[in-house]
Structures are given as C-alpha cells and as structure tokens.
Amino acid sequence: MRHSTLLVLLGLILATNISAQDNKRTRLSFVLSPQISWLSSDNSSVDGNGNLFGYNFGVVMDRFFDTNYAFSTGLTINTTGGKLSYPADNPVEIGGNLEYPGDVTYRLKYIEVPIALKLITNEFHRSRYYGQFGLYTQYNIKTNDGEGNNLKNEVNFFDLGYQLGGGMEYSLGGDTYMMLGLIYSGGFLDVTDNAIDDKTTLNRFTFQFGIIF
C-alpha cells in the first residue's frame, strides 16, 4: 500500500470519529516538520559521522480528557537517518554483498505512530503553549545509502523510542490554529542489523509545524 494511501485512510477514519464527537474535545492536525537526525553506537569502534536532514509529515489527533490535557497519537511518514564510521576490518552488507566500507550513510524511511500526553495552557493573546512527552513506534519501509544501494537487510524493521518537547499554538480564527514546536526523539532499540556487535540508536530534533482544525 502506498504511503499516501495510508495517510488518506487514517485521515478518513479520524474525520469520521471527529464528526461524531464534540469538536472541542478532539482535534485533527496536519503536520509537515523538518528534522535533523543522527545515529549513535555504544561500540567504541563505531563512530557517529554526521547528521542528515529529513522531514516528518502526516496527521496527528489530540483527544482531550480534561480542559488542558490530551492524549495525542497519529500516523506520519518519517524520513530520517545518519552516518556511521565502521572499523576497516569489519564487513557490512551493502546491496547484498559484504563490503568493508568504513563510512556508511543510512537514509531511513519509516511509518511512525506516536503516543504522547500533551499538556496545554489556557489561551492568552491568541496563543497557548504546550508540552508533551511519550513514546513512538516506527516501521521501516525503505533504506538506502544515498547512492542507490539498498540497505534493507542492514536495518531492523521495528524501532521504539521516547519523545519530549513543547511549543506554541497561535489562533488563526475559530478552532483553527498554527502549531510551532521542537521535539527531541531518542531511540531505545538497535536500528542496524549487521556483523558489528553494537547497539545503534536513532536520535532526532524535529521542528514541528502544523495546522490544527
């Protein structure tokens, strides 16, 4: 199933849910967020070798259970990754072949499902502020090294981590708001799956931008 189809289906499900509930209790947001990501290894012989610029886009739903508290989830496409420098005497599988590359760029694409608690202030001068923390799960759908080589067998399918951050919402009139924020995400699990005995985690700073309806 194409990525866009997944997003459309989720949007329809959420829209149907919203129509049956008080629109002040459930909100739908469309987000398009640039981000900077990098990989970190717990093996001293494997070094992080640079950041990658990516983006995160999709739909997010906030379900309020009190005036200033909401449960937040959604479905987004996460384009991320990082660079690693491996020891020269250890092979890494690239395009189905074992090679000794030294430096490897991992360009990763995931379907991401965040689960968070969001705390939001009352409105003041058309603005309100929020903080959030929680977990995310994501499922790998594409991996390459930026040069056309497939690294799918080099990366684990499932990833899990935590998120925390905050930002502001600015009223555009009625129930429509513009959202601006900064979210840090840190991985719990090993992203890579190769001959190197290490745990490589994915880390991100996401500059959150969205429109809330």
C-alpha positions in Angstrom: 0.0 0.0 0.0 1.4 3.4 -1.0 2.3 5.8 1.8 -0.2 8.4 0.6 -3.0 5.9 0.7 -2.2 5.1 4.3 -2.4 8.7 5.3 -5.7 9.2 3.4 -7.2 6.2 5.1 -6.2 7.4 8.5 -7.5 10.9 7.8 -10.9 9.5 6.8 -11.1 7.4 9.9 -10.2 10.3 12.1 -12.6 12.7 10.3 -15.4 10.2 10.8 -14.6 9.9 14.5 -14.5 13.7 14.9 -17.9 14.2 13.2 -19.5 12.0 15.9 -17.9 13.9 18.8 -17.6 17.4 20.2 -15.1 19.2 18.1 -13.7 20.9 21.1 -12.7 17.5 22.6 -11.0 16.0 19.5 -8.6 17.8 17.2 -7.0 16.8 13.9 -3.7 18.3 12.8 -1.8 18.1 9.5 2.0 18.3 10.2 5.0 18.9 7.9 8.1 19.1 10.1 11.8 19.3 9.0 14.2 17.5 11.3 17.9 16.8 11.9 18.8 13.2 12.8 21.9 11.2 13.7 22.9 7.7 14.7 24.8 6.8 17.9 26.6 3.5 18.7 27.6 2.0 22.1 30.6 0.3 20.4 33.7 2.5 20.9 35.0 1.4 17.4 31.9 2.7 15.6 31.6 6.5 15.4 28.8 8.8 14.5 30.0 10.5 11.4 27.4 13.2 10.7 23.8 14.4 10.7 21.1 14.1 8.0 18.3 16.5 7.2 14.9 15.0 6.8 11.2 15.6 7.4 8.2 14.1 9.1 4.7 14.6 7.6 1.2 13.2 8.2 -1.8 13.5 10.6 -1.9 13.8 14.4 -5.0 13.5 16.6 -5.4 15.1 20.1 -8.2 13.6 22.2 -8.8 15.8 25.3 -9.8 14.1 28.5 -9.7 17.4 30.5 -9.6 21.1 29.6 -5.8 21.2 29.5 -4.8 17.6 29.0 -4.9 15.5 25.8 -3.9 12.1 24.6 -2.0 12.5 21.3 -1.4 10.0 18.5 -1.4 9.8 14.7 0.3 8.4 11.6 3.3 10.1 9.9 5.9 9.3 7.3 9.4 9.8 8.8 12.4 10.4 6.6 15.5 10.3 8.7 18.9 8.6 9.2 22.5 9.3 10.0 26.1 8.4 9.2 28.4 5.9 10.8 32.1 5.2 10.5 32.9 1.4 10.9 36.3 -0.2 11.6 38.0 -1.1 8.4 38.4 -4.8 9.2 34.6 -5.4 9.7 32.3 -6.2 6.8 28.9 -4.5 6.3 26.3 -5.9 3.9 25.6 -3.4 1.1 23.4 -4.3 -1.8 23.5 -8.0 -0.8 27.3 -8.0 -0.7 29.7 -8.0 2.2 32.0 -4.9 1.9 34.4 -3.0 4.0 33.1 0.5 3.5 34.4 2.4 6.5 31.8 5.2 6.3 28.2 4.3 5.7 25.2 6.7 5.2 21.8 5.3 6.3 18.9 7.1 4.7 15.9 5.7 6.5 12.1 6.0 5.9 9.6 4.8 8.5 5.9 4.8 9.1 5.7 6.3 12.6 3.0 6.1 15.3 3.5 8.5 18.2 1.7 8.0 21.6 2.0 11.0 23.9 0.5 13.0 26.7 0.1 16.7 25.9 -0.4 19.5 28.4 -1.8 22.8 27.1 -2.2 26.2 28.7 -5.3 28.4 28.5 -5.3 30.8 25.6 -3.6 34.2 26.2 -3.4 36.9 23.5 -4.5 34.3 20.8 -1.7 32.0 21.9 -1.4 28.9 24.1 1.6 26.8 24.9 2.1 23.1 25.3 4.5 20.4 26.5 4.4 16.8 25.6 6.1 13.5 26.4 5.6 9.9 25.4 6.7 7.1 23.1 6.9 6.4 19.4 6.9 3.2 17.3 8.0 3.2 13.7 8.3 0.6 11.0 11.0 0.7 8.3 9.7 0.8 4.7 12.8 1.9 2.9 16.6 2.1 3.4 19.5 3.1 1.2 22.9 4.7 1.4 22.1 7.7 -0.8 23.9 6.3 -3.8 21.3 3.7 -5.0 22.4 0.8 -2.8 19.7 -0.9 -0.9 20.5 -1.4 2.8 17.2 -3.1 3.8 18.9 -6.2 5.2 21.2 -3.9 7.2 18.4 -2.3 9.2 15.8 -3.7 11.7 12.2 -3.4 10.7 10.9 -2.1 14.1 12.1 0.8 16.2 10.9 2.2 19.6 11.8 5.3 21.5 10.7 8.3 23.5 9.8 11.9 22.7 9.7 15.1 24.7 9.3 18.7 23.7 6.9 21.6 23.5 5.8 24.7 21.6 3.0 27.1 20.9 -0.3 27.2 19.1 -1.4 30.5 17.6 -5.1 31.1 16.8 -5.9 31.8 13.1 -9.6 32.3 13.9 -12.3 30.0 15.2 -10.9 26.5 16.0 -8.0 26.8 13.6 -4.5 27.1 15.0 -1.0 27.2 13.7 1.4 24.9 15.7 5.1 25.5 16.1 7.3 23.4 18.3 10.5 21.5 18.9 10.5 17.7 19.7 13.5 15.6 20.7 13.3 11.8 20.0 15.7 9.2 21.3 15.7 5.5 20.4 15.6 2.6 22.8 16.4 -0.2 20.2 19.2 -1.1 17.8 18.4 0.3 14.4 21.1 -1.6 12.5 21.4 -5.4 11.9 24.9 -6.3 10.8 28.1 -8.2 11.7 29.1 -5.5 14.2 28.3 -6.3 17.8 26.8 -3.0 18.9 23.6 -1.1 19.6 23.0 1.8 17.3 20.1 4.2 18.2 18.4 6.9 16.1 18.1 10.4 17.6 16.2 13.4 16.2 15.4 17.1 16.7 12.1 17.7 14.9 11.0 21.3 14.2 7.2 20.8 14.4 5.0 22.8 12.1 1.3 22.0 11.6 -2.2 23.3 11.2 -4.9 22.3 13.7 -8.5 22.1 12.8 
